[in-house]
């Protein structure tokens, strides 16, 4: 398996890791984790817990375009060595996005989001130019 495909796996696992962060904050709410109504409980989160939940949602939203970009680059015949850098930077940007979200650093968070999106566009660009 190539590094870009390993990055797809990492990107798929990331929202689940973030859900663990959110669960920590849900545990702190009265009554602990409400597994019968988790979305309603998440809506009651504030501060870092609410940002963790939002970061998880954003990780899910970013996932399809990254998967598509890696697959399109692969199907277009982009050598994995050329797709590796944008794929790795995407993962780094998504981790940075999470950290910035939790730290309530909105400008840095937006910069990380834009960098990750740019990596997806770079992968599509590599496919176009192959």
DSSP file (Angstrom, degrees, kcal/mol; ACC not computed):
  #  RESIDUE AA STRUCTURE BP1 BP2  ACC     N-H-->O    O-->H-N    N-H-->O    O-->H-N    TCO  KAPPA ALPHA  PHI   PSI    X-CA   Y-CA   Z-CA
    1    1 A X              0   0    0      0, 0.0     2,-0.1     0, 0.0     5,-0.0   0.000 360.0 360.0 360.0 138.0    0.0    0.0    0.0
    2    2 A X     >  -     0   0    0      1,-0.1     4,-2.0     4,-0.0     3,-0.2  -0.333 360.0-108.7 -80.5 163.0    1.4    3.4   -0.9
    3    3 A X  H  > S+     0   0    0      1,-0.2     4,-2.4     2,-0.2     5,-0.2   0.903 118.4  56.3 -59.5 -43.1    1.9    6.3    1.5
    4    4 A X  H  > S+     0   0    0      1,-0.2     4,-1.5     2,-0.2    -1,-0.2   0.901 108.8  47.6 -57.7 -37.3   -1.1    8.3    0.0
    5    5 A X  H  > S+     0   0    0      2,-0.2     4,-1.9     1,-0.2    -1,-0.2   0.860 108.6  53.5 -71.9 -33.4   -3.3    5.3    0.7
    6    6 A X  H  X S+     0   0    0     -4,-2.0     4,-2.4     1,-0.2    -1,-0.2   0.874 106.8  53.9 -62.5 -36.0   -2.0    5.0    4.3
    7    7 A X  H  X S+     0   0    0     -4,-2.4     4,-2.7     2,-0.2    -2,-0.2   0.864 103.7  54.8 -66.4 -35.0   -2.9    8.7    4.6
    8    8 A X  H  X S+     0   0    0     -4,-1.5     4,-2.1     2,-0.2    -2,-0.2   0.932 108.6  48.9 -61.3 -44.4   -6.4    7.8    3.5
    9    9 A X  H  X S+     0   0    0     -4,-1.9     4,-1.8     1,-0.2    -2,-0.2   0.931 111.6  48.9 -59.9 -45.2   -6.6    5.3    6.3
   10   10 A X  H  X S+     0   0    0     -4,-2.4     4,-2.0     1,-0.2    -2,-0.2   0.910 110.5  50.6 -61.2 -42.3   -5.2    7.9    8.8
   11   11 A X  H  X S+     0   0    0     -4,-2.7     4,-0.7     1,-0.2    -1,-0.2   0.841 109.7  51.4 -65.3 -32.7   -7.8   10.4    7.6
   12   12 A X  H  < S+     0   0    0     -4,-2.1     4,-0.4     1,-0.2    -1,-0.2   0.838 112.9  45.0 -71.7 -33.1  -10.6    7.8    8.1
   13   13 A X  H >X S+     0   0    0     -4,-1.8     4,-1.8     1,-0.2     3,-0.8   0.788  95.4  78.5 -80.4 -29.0   -9.4    7.0   11.6
   14   14 A X  H 3X S+     0   0    0     -4,-2.0     4,-2.5     1,-0.3     5,-0.2   0.864  88.9  52.8 -53.7 -45.6   -9.0   10.7   12.7
   15   15 A X  H 3X S+     0   0    0     -4,-0.7     4,-1.7     1,-0.2    -1,-0.3   0.857 108.9  51.7 -60.9 -31.4  -12.7   11.4   13.3
   16   16 A X  H <> S+     0   0    0     -3,-0.8     4,-1.1    -4,-0.4    -1,-0.2   0.884 108.9  49.5 -71.1 -37.5  -13.0    8.4   15.6
   17   17 A X  H >X S+     0   0    0     -4,-1.8     4,-1.2     1,-0.2     3,-0.6   0.926 110.6  50.7 -63.6 -43.9  -10.0    9.6   17.6
   18   18 A X  H 3X S+     0   0    0     -4,-2.5     4,-2.3     1,-0.2    -2,-0.2   0.851 102.2  61.1 -63.3 -33.6  -11.6   13.0   17.9
   19   19 A X  H 3X S+     0   0    0     -4,-1.7     4,-2.4     1,-0.2    -1,-0.2   0.841  99.6  56.7 -62.9 -31.0  -14.8   11.4   19.1
   20   20 A X  H <X S+     0   0    0     -4,-1.1     4,-1.5    -3,-0.6    -1,-0.2   0.879 105.5  50.0 -64.9 -37.8  -12.8   10.0   22.0
   21   21 A X  H  X S+     0   0    0     -4,-1.2     4,-1.2    -3,-0.2    -2,-0.2   0.932 112.0  47.9 -63.7 -45.6  -11.8   13.6   22.9
   22   22 A X  H  X S+     0   0    0     -4,-2.3     4,-2.1     1,-0.2    -2,-0.2   0.870 106.5  57.5 -62.8 -37.0  -15.5   14.6   22.7
   23   23 A X  H  X S+     0   0    0     -4,-2.4     4,-2.4     1,-0.2    -1,-0.2   0.862  99.7  59.3 -63.3 -35.0  -16.5   11.6   24.8
   24   24 A X  H  X S+     0   0    0     -4,-1.5     4,-0.9     1,-0.2    -1,-0.2   0.925 109.6  42.7 -57.8 -44.3  -14.2   12.9   27.6
   25   25 A X  H  < S+     0   0    0     -4,-1.2     4,-0.4     1,-0.2    -2,-0.2   0.820 111.4  54.2 -74.6 -30.5  -16.1   16.1   27.7
   26   26 A X  H >< S+     0   0    0     -4,-2.1     3,-1.1     1,-0.2    -1,-0.2   0.856 102.7  58.6 -68.9 -33.7  -19.5   14.3   27.5
   27   27 A X  H 3< S+     0   0    0     -4,-2.4     5,-0.3     1,-0.2    -1,-0.2   0.822  99.8  58.3 -61.7 -30.9  -18.4   12.2   30.5
   28   28 A X  T 3< S+     0   0    0     -4,-0.9    -1,-0.2    -5,-0.2    -2,-0.2   0.644  87.5  95.4 -75.9 -14.9  -18.0   15.4   32.5
   29   29 A X  S X  S-     0   0    0     -3,-1.1     3,-2.5    -4,-0.4     2,-0.0  -0.409  97.8 -80.7 -73.7 154.2  -21.7   16.4   31.9
   30   30 A X  T 3  S+     0   0    0      1,-0.3    -1,-0.1    -2,-0.1    -2,-0.1  -0.330 121.4  18.4 -54.8 128.0  -24.3   15.5   34.6
   31   31 A X  T 3  S-     0   0    0     -4,-0.1    -1,-0.3    -3,-0.1    -3,-0.1   0.380 109.9-116.6  90.0  -3.8  -25.2   11.8   34.1
   32   32 A X  S <  S+     0   0    0     -3,-2.5     2,-0.3    -5,-0.3    -5,-0.1  -0.299  73.4   0.9  71.8-157.2  -22.1   11.0   32.0
   33   33 A X        -     0   0    0      1,-0.1     2,-1.0    -6,-0.1     3,-0.1  -0.474  63.4-148.2 -69.5 128.2  -22.3    9.9   28.4
   34   34 A X        +     0   0    0     -2,-0.3     3,-0.3     1,-0.2     7,-0.2  -0.810  20.0 176.4 -97.8  94.4  -25.9    9.7   27.1
   35   35 A X  S    S+     0   0    0     -2,-1.0     3,-0.4     1,-0.2    -1,-0.2   0.652  76.0  59.7 -76.5 -14.3  -25.6    6.9   24.6
   36   36 A X  S    S+     0   0    0      1,-0.2    -1,-0.2    -3,-0.1    -2,-0.1   0.817 123.8  18.3 -80.1 -31.2  -29.4    7.1   23.9
   37   37 A X  S  > S+     0   0    0     -3,-0.3     4,-2.3     1,-0.1    -1,-0.2  -0.455  73.2 155.0-135.8  61.3  -29.2   10.7   22.7
   38   38 A X  H  > S+     0   0    0     -3,-0.4     4,-2.5     1,-0.2     5,-0.1   0.845  75.0  50.2 -64.4 -34.0  -25.6   11.4   21.9
   39   39 A X  H  > S+     0   0    0      2,-0.2     4,-1.8     1,-0.2    -1,-0.2   0.887 110.7  49.0 -72.8 -37.2  -26.3   14.2   19.4
   40   40 A X  H  > S+     0   0    0      2,-0.2     4,-0.6     1,-0.2    -2,-0.2   0.913 113.2  48.1 -65.1 -40.6  -28.6   16.0   21.8
   41   41 A X  H >< S+     0   0    0     -4,-2.3     3,-1.3    -7,-0.2     4,-0.5   0.917 108.9  53.0 -65.7 -41.8  -26.0   15.7   24.5
   42   42 A X  H >< S+     0   0    0     -4,-2.5     3,-1.2     1,-0.3    -1,-0.2   0.860 102.3  59.8 -60.9 -34.3  -23.3   17.0   22.1
   43   43 A X  H 3< S+     0   0    0     -4,-1.8    -1,-0.3     1,-0.3    -2,-0.2   0.723 101.8  55.0 -66.2 -20.3  -25.5   20.0   21.4
   44   44 A X  T << S+     0   0    0     -3,-1.3    -1,-0.3    -4,-0.6    -2,-0.2   0.549  84.5 110.2 -89.3  -7.9  -25.3   20.9   25.1
   45   45 A X    <   -     0   0    0     -3,-1.2     2,-0.3    -4,-0.5   -19,-0.1  -0.322  49.2-167.6 -66.3 149.9  -21.5   20.9   25.2
   46   46 A X    >>  -     0   0    0      4,-0.0     3,-1.2    -2,-0.0     4,-0.6  -0.890  46.0  -3.3-131.5 164.0  -19.8   24.2   25.7
   47   47 A X  H 3> S-     0   0    0     -2,-0.3     4,-2.1     1,-0.3     5,-0.2  -0.250 129.4  -0.4  60.8-133.8  -16.2   25.4   25.3
   48   48 A X  H 3> S+     0   0    0      1,-0.2     4,-2.5     2,-0.2    -1,-0.3   0.852 133.6  56.0 -61.5 -37.1  -13.6   22.9   24.5
   49   49 A X  H <> S+     0   0    0     -3,-1.2     4,-2.1     2,-0.2    -1,-0.2   0.915 108.7  46.7 -62.1 -43.1  -16.1   20.0   24.4
   50   50 A X  H  X S+     0   0    0     -4,-0.6     4,-2.3     1,-0.2    -1,-0.2   0.884 112.3  50.6 -66.1 -37.9  -18.2   21.8   21.8
   51   51 A X  H  X S+     0   0    0     -4,-2.1     4,-2.6     2,-0.2    -2,-0.2   0.874 107.6  53.5 -68.7 -35.3  -15.2   22.6   19.8
   52   52 A X  H  X S+     0   0    0     -4,-2.5     4,-2.1     2,-0.2    -2,-0.2   0.921 109.9  47.9 -62.6 -43.0  -14.1   18.9   19.9
   53   53 A X  H  X S+     0   0    0     -4,-2.1     4,-2.2     1,-0.2    -2,-0.2   0.918 112.7  48.4 -64.2 -42.3  -17.5   17.9   18.5
   54   54 A X  H  X S+     0   0    0     -4,-2.3     4,-2.5     1,-0.2    -2,-0.2   0.884 109.7  52.9 -64.6 -38.2  -17.3   20.6   15.8
   55   55 A X  H  X S+     0   0    0     -4,-2.6     4,-2.2     2,-0.2    -1,-0.2   0.888 108.3  50.8 -64.5 -38.4  -13.8   19.4   14.9
   56   56 A X  H  X S+     0   0    0     -4,-2.1     4,-2.0     2,-0.2    -2,-0.2   0.935 110.2  49.1 -63.7 -45.5  -15.1   15.8   14.6
   57   57 A X  H  X S+     0   0    0     -4,-2.2     4,-2.0     1,-0.2    -2,-0.2   0.913 111.6  49.5 -59.9 -42.5  -17.9   17.0   12.3
   58   58 A X  H  X S+     0   0    0     -4,-2.5     4,-2.1     1,-0.2    -1,-0.2   0.861 106.3  56.0 -67.0 -34.5  -15.4   18.9   10.2
   59   59 A X  H  X S+     0   0    0     -4,-2.2     4,-1.1     1,-0.2    -1,-0.2   0.904 108.3  48.1 -63.3 -39.9  -13.1   15.9    9.9
   60   60 A X  H  X S+     0   0    0     -4,-2.0     4,-0.7     1,-0.2     3,-0.3   0.903 111.2  51.3 -64.0 -39.7  -16.0   13.9    8.5
   61   61 A X  H  < S+     0   0    0     -4,-2.0     4,-0.5     1,-0.2    -2,-0.2   0.843 110.5  47.8 -67.5 -33.6  -16.7   16.7    6.0
   62   62 A X  H  X S+     0   0    0     -4,-2.1     4,-1.5     1,-0.2    -1,-0.2   0.717  96.0  77.7 -78.4 -20.8  -13.1   16.9    4.8
   63   63 A X  H  X S+     0   0    0     -4,-1.1     4,-2.6    -3,-0.3     5,-0.2   0.898  86.4  52.9 -62.1 -48.0  -12.8   13.1    4.3
   64   64 A X  H  X S+     0   0    0     -4,-0.7     4,-2.6     1,-0.2    -1,-0.2   0.895 109.4  47.9 -60.9 -40.0  -14.7   12.6    1.0
   65   65 A X  H  > S+     0   0    0     -4,-0.5     4,-2.5     2,-0.2    -1,-0.2   0.880 112.9  49.0 -69.9 -34.1  -12.7   15.1   -1.0
   66   66 A X  H  X S+     0   0    0     -4,-1.5     4,-2.6     2,-0.2     5,-0.2   0.938 112.1  47.8 -68.7 -44.6   -9.4   13.8    0.3
   67   67 A X  H  X S+     0   0    0     -4,-2.6     4,-2.5     1,-0.2     5,-0.2   0.939 114.1  47.8 -59.2 -45.9  -10.4   10.2   -0.5
   68   68 A X  H  X S+     0   0    0     -4,-2.6     4,-3.1    -5,-0.2     5,-0.3   0.919 111.0  50.9 -60.7 -44.2  -11.5   11.3   -4.0
   69   69 A X  H  X S+     0   0    0     -4,-2.5     4,-2.3     1,-0.2    -1,-0.2   0.918 112.5  45.2 -63.0 -44.2   -8.3   13.3   -4.6
   70   70 A X  H  X S+     0   0    0     -4,-2.6     4,-2.4     2,-0.2    -1,-0.2   0.927 116.1  46.6 -65.6 -43.7   -6.1   10.4   -3.6
   71   71 A X  H  X S+     0   0    0     -4,-2.5     4,-3.1    -5,-0.2     5,-0.2   0.915 112.7  48.7 -65.7 -43.0   -8.1    7.9   -5.7
   72   72 A X  H  X S+     0   0    0     -4,-3.1     4,-2.1     2,-0.2     6,-0.2   0.922 112.0  49.5 -63.4 -43.3   -8.3   10.2   -8.8
   73   73 A X  H  <>S+     0   0    0     -4,-2.3     5,-2.6    -5,-0.3     4,-0.4   0.929 113.7  46.5 -60.6 -43.6   -4.5   10.8   -8.6
   74   74 A X  H ><5S+     0   0    0     -4,-2.4     3,-1.4     1,-0.2    -2,-0.2   0.945 113.4  47.4 -62.9 -48.7   -3.9    7.1   -8.3
   75   75 A X  H 3<5S+     0   0    0     -4,-3.1    -1,-0.2     1,-0.3    -2,-0.2   0.796 107.7  56.9 -65.6 -27.8   -6.3    6.3  -11.2
   76   76 A X  T 3<5S-     0   0    0     -4,-2.1    -1,-0.3    -5,-0.2    -2,-0.2   0.562 120.6-109.3 -79.3  -7.4   -4.8    9.0  -13.4
   77   77 A X  T < 5 +     0   0    0     -3,-1.4     2,-0.3    -4,-0.4    -3,-0.2   0.681  56.2 166.0  89.8  17.9   -1.4    7.3  -12.9
   78   78 A X      < -     0   0    0     -5,-2.6    -1,-0.3    -6,-0.2     5,-0.1  -0.528  45.8-111.3 -65.1 126.9    0.3    9.9  -10.7
   79   79 A X    >>  -     0   0    0     -2,-0.3     3,-1.5     1,-0.2     4,-1.4  -0.372  20.8-125.2 -59.6 136.3    3.4    8.2   -9.3
   80   80 A X  H 3> S+     0   0    0      1,-0.3     4,-1.4     2,-0.2    -1,-0.2   0.822 109.4  63.7 -53.9 -31.8    2.9    7.7   -5.5
   81   81 A X  H 3> S+     0   0    0      1,-0.2     4,-0.6     2,-0.2    -1,-0.3   0.857 104.5  46.3 -62.3 -33.3    6.1    9.5   -4.8
   82   82 A X  H <> S+     0   0    0     -3,-1.5     4,-0.5     1,-0.2    -1,-0.2   0.802 114.4  46.9 -77.6 -29.5    4.5   12.7   -6.3
   83   83 A X  H  X S+     0   0    0     -4,-1.4     4,-1.7     1,-0.2    -2,-0.2   0.609  94.6  79.5 -86.2 -12.5    1.3   12.2   -4.3
   84   84 A X  H  X S+     0   0    0     -4,-1.4     4,-2.8    -5,-0.2     5,-0.3   0.933  88.3  51.4 -64.0 -48.6    3.0   11.5   -1.0
   85   85 A X  H  X S+     0   0    0     -4,-0.6     4,-2.6     1,-0.2     5,-0.2   0.941 112.5  43.7 -60.2 -51.1    3.9   15.1    0.0
   86   86 A X  H  X S+     0   0    0     -4,-0.5     4,-2.1     1,-0.2    -1,-0.2   0.880 114.9  51.3 -63.1 -33.6    0.4   16.5   -0.5
   87   87 A X  H  X S+     0   0    0     -4,-1.7     4,-1.9     2,-0.2    -2,-0.2   0.929 112.8  44.3 -67.3 -44.2   -1.2   13.5    1.3
   88   88 A X  H  X S+     0   0    0     -4,-2.8     4,-2.4     1,-0.2    -2,-0.2   0.896 112.9  51.2 -67.2 -39.7    1.2   13.8    4.3
   89   89 A X  H  X S+     0   0    0     -4,-2.6     4,-2.9    -5,-0.3    -1,-0.2   0.886 106.3  56.3 -65.3 -36.8    0.7   17.5    4.5
   90   90 A X  H  X S+     0   0    0     -4,-2.1     4,-2.5    -5,-0.2    -1,-0.2   0.944 108.4  46.8 -57.6 -47.6   -3.1   17.0    4.4
   91   91 A X  H  X S+     0   0    0     -4,-1.9     4,-2.2     1,-0.2    -2,-0.2   0.926 113.2  48.7 -62.4 -44.1   -2.8   14.7    7.5
   92   92 A X  H  X S+     0   0    0     -4,-2.4     4,-2.6     1,-0.2    -1,-0.2   0.902 111.2  50.4 -60.6 -40.9   -0.6   17.2    9.2
   93   93 A X  H  X S+     0   0    0     -4,-2.9     4,-2.5     2,-0.2    -2,-0.2   0.887 109.5  50.8 -64.9 -38.9   -3.0   20.0    8.4
   94   94 A X  H  X S+     0   0    0     -4,-2.5     4,-2.0     2,-0.2    -2,-0.2   0.877 111.4  47.4 -68.7 -37.0   -5.9   18.0    9.8
   95   95 A X  H  X S+     0   0    0     -4,-2.2     4,-2.4     2,-0.2    -2,-0.2   0.918 113.2  49.2 -67.6 -42.2   -4.1   17.3   13.0
   96   96 A X  H  X S+     0   0    0     -4,-2.6     4,-2.9     1,-0.2     5,-0.2   0.885 107.6  55.3 -61.1 -39.1   -3.2   21.0   13.2
   97   97 A X  H  X S+     0   0    0     -4,-2.5     4,-2.5     2,-0.2    -1,-0.2   0.921 109.0  47.5 -59.0 -45.8   -6.8   21.8   12.6
   98   98 A X  H  X S+     0   0    0     -4,-2.0     4,-2.7     2,-0.2     5,-0.2   0.945 113.2  46.8 -61.4 -49.4   -7.9   19.7   15.5
   99   99 A X  H  X S+     0   0    0     -4,-2.4     4,-2.1     1,-0.2    -2,-0.2   0.917 114.3  47.6 -61.1 -43.8   -5.3   21.2   17.9
  100  100 A X  H  <>S+     0   0    0     -4,-2.9     5,-2.9     2,-0.2     4,-0.3   0.890 111.4  51.5 -64.9 -39.0   -6.2   24.7   16.8
  101  101 A X  H ><5S+     0   0    0     -4,-2.5     3,-1.3    -5,-0.2    -2,-0.2   0.946 111.8  45.6 -62.1 -48.9   -9.9   24.0   17.2
  102  102 A X  H 3<5S+     0   0    0     -4,-2.7    -1,-0.2     1,-0.3    -2,-0.2   0.852 113.2  50.4 -64.1 -34.0   -9.4   22.7   20.7
  103  103 A X  T 3<5S-     0   0    0     -4,-2.1    -1,-0.3    -5,-0.2    -2,-0.2   0.435 112.4-121.0 -83.4   0.4   -7.1   25.6   21.6
  104  104 A X  T < 5 +     0   0    0     -3,-1.3     2,-0.8    -4,-0.3    -3,-0.2   0.883  61.8 148.0  60.9  41.4   -9.8   28.1   20.3
  105  105 A X     >< +     0   0    0     -5,-2.9     4,-2.6     1,-0.2    -1,-0.2  -0.774  20.1 177.6-106.5  84.9   -7.3   29.5   17.7
  106  106 A X  H  > S+     0   0    0     -2,-0.8     4,-2.5     1,-0.2    -1,-0.2   0.855  74.9  48.2 -63.0 -40.3   -9.8   30.4   14.9
  107  107 A X  H  > S+     0   0    0      2,-0.2     4,-2.1     1,-0.2    -1,-0.2   0.922 114.9  45.3 -68.9 -42.3   -7.3   31.9   12.5
  108  108 A X  H  > S+     0   0    0      2,-0.2     4,-2.6     1,-0.2    -2,-0.2   0.899 111.9  53.5 -65.3 -40.1   -4.8   29.1   12.8
  109  109 A X  H  X S+     0   0    0     -4,-2.6     4,-2.5     1,-0.2    -2,-0.2   0.934 110.0  46.9 -59.1 -47.3   -7.7   26.6   12.5
  110  110 A X  H  X S+     0   0    0     -4,-2.5     4,-2.6     1,-0.2    -1,-0.2   0.876 110.8  52.5 -64.5 -37.0   -8.9   28.3    9.2
  111  111 A X  H  X S+     0   0    0     -4,-2.1     4,-2.4     2,-0.2    -1,-0.2   0.918 110.1  48.0 -63.5 -43.7   -5.3   28.3    7.9
  112  112 A X  H  X S+     0   0    0     -4,-2.6     4,-2.4     2,-0.2    -2,-0.2   0.904 111.4  50.7 -63.6 -41.1   -5.0   24.5    8.6
  113  113 A X  H  X S+     0   0    0     -4,-2.5     4,-2.6     1,-0.2    -2,-0.2   0.948 111.5  47.6 -60.1 -48.0   -8.3   23.9    6.9
  114  114 A X  H  X S+     0   0    0     -4,-2.6     4,-2.6     1,-0.2    -2,-0.2   0.882 110.7  51.9 -62.7 -39.0   -7.2   25.9    3.8
  115  115 A X  H  X S+     0   0    0     -4,-2.4     4,-1.9     2,-0.2    -1,-0.2   0.926 110.7  47.9 -63.6 -44.3   -3.9   24.1    3.7
  116  116 A X  H  X S+     0   0    0     -4,-2.4     4,-1.6     2,-0.2    -2,-0.2   0.918 112.7  48.0 -61.9 -43.8   -5.7   20.7    3.8
  117  117 A X  H  X S+     0   0    0     -4,-2.6     4,-2.2     1,-0.2    -2,-0.2   0.903 109.3  54.4 -62.8 -40.9   -8.1   21.8    1.1
  118  118 A X  H  X S+     0   0    0     -4,-2.6     4,-2.3     1,-0.2    -1,-0.2   0.858 104.0  55.2 -60.8 -36.1   -5.1   23.0   -1.0
  119  119 A X  H  X S+     0   0    0     -4,-1.9     4,-2.1     2,-0.2    -1,-0.2   0.896 106.9  50.3 -64.0 -39.6   -3.5   19.6   -0.7
  120  120 A X  H  X S+     0   0    0     -4,-1.6     4,-2.2     2,-0.2    -2,-0.2   0.924 111.2  48.1 -63.2 -43.7   -6.6   18.0   -2.1
  121  121 A X  H  X S+     0   0    0     -4,-2.2     4,-2.7     1,-0.2    -2,-0.2   0.870 108.8  54.7 -65.0 -35.5   -6.6   20.5   -5.0
  122  122 A X  H  X S+     0   0    0     -4,-2.3     4,-2.5     2,-0.2    -1,-0.2   0.900 106.9  50.6 -64.6 -39.9   -2.9   19.8   -5.5
  123  123 A X  H  X S+     0   0    0     -4,-2.1     4,-1.8     2,-0.2    -2,-0.2   0.919 111.7  47.1 -63.9 -42.8   -3.7   16.0   -5.8
  124  124 A X  H  X S+     0   0    0     -4,-2.2     4,-2.4     1,-0.2    -2,-0.2   0.913 110.8  53.4 -62.5 -40.8   -6.4   16.8   -8.4
  125  125 A X  H  X S+     0   0    0     -4,-2.7     4,-2.0     1,-0.2    -2,-0.2   0.894 106.2  51.7 -61.0 -40.6   -3.9   19.1  -10.2
  126  126 A X  H  < S+     0   0    0     -4,-2.5    -1,-0.2     1,-0.2     4,-0.2   0.898 110.0  50.5 -61.6 -39.2   -1.3   16.3  -10.3
  127  127 A X  H >< S+     0   0    0     -4,-1.8     3,-1.1     1,-0.2    -2,-0.2   0.905 109.2  50.4 -65.7 -40.9   -4.0   14.1  -11.9
  128  128 A X  H 3< S+     0   0    0     -4,-2.4    -1,-0.2     1,-0.2    -2,-0.2   0.876 112.3  47.3 -63.4 -37.6   -4.8   16.7  -14.5
  129  129 A X  T 3<        0   0    0     -4,-2.0    -1,-0.2     1,-0.2    -2,-0.2   0.331 360.0 360.0 -90.2   8.5   -1.2   17.1  -15.5
  130  130 A X    <         0   0    0     -3,-1.1    -1,-0.2    -4,-0.2    -2,-0.1   0.464 360.0 360.0 -91.4 360.0   -0.4   13.4  -15.7
